[in-house]
């Protein structure tokens, strides 16, 4: 999406037409994703987001404005005098949760010895004694990528790329057909 909240024309971007490139136009800057992380963690006020990201205040304000214009976050007033706003994720912003989780997982595996943050899954508690429920408890999240069509866990070796952009294949742009 662009500043008016409409979708980005991926054909207007340099290089391969790709939704990842368009997404990075919106959230591909470090401070943008860290702001989304903080709001996802429940920190909605500018001061907390600034403190927890370490972002320069002017740059963070610009990123939050661009995320708002793109429809990733929304501002909600929490004080009238003086007027103050909190930031909340929209549906588009909440859909970035797997991206944040993937970055945390990657950092835990390749950057940190011990994870500084752990995502905890707290399933809905089954406390009904008649159903034999013993009450669910939280546990460290061990998420997997599951194909919704077949229900199988996805492994990298089972993926192929089907390029559907005219004039492109996996290797890059295809030559224009020559006239006979």
KATA-V584009 format. One line per field, one symbol per residue. phi: phi as a letter, one per 30 degrees, with the letter a starting at -180 (. if undefined). Layout:
# KATA-V584009
phi=???
This chain:
# KATA-V584009
phi=.cdcicddddddddiddadddddddcbdceddddddeddedjccceedddddcideedddedddddddddicbbcbdbbcbddbbccbddedddddeddddddddddddcccdbddbbdcccdddccddddidcidbdbedbdbccdddcidddcedccbccdcdeibbddkdcdddcdd
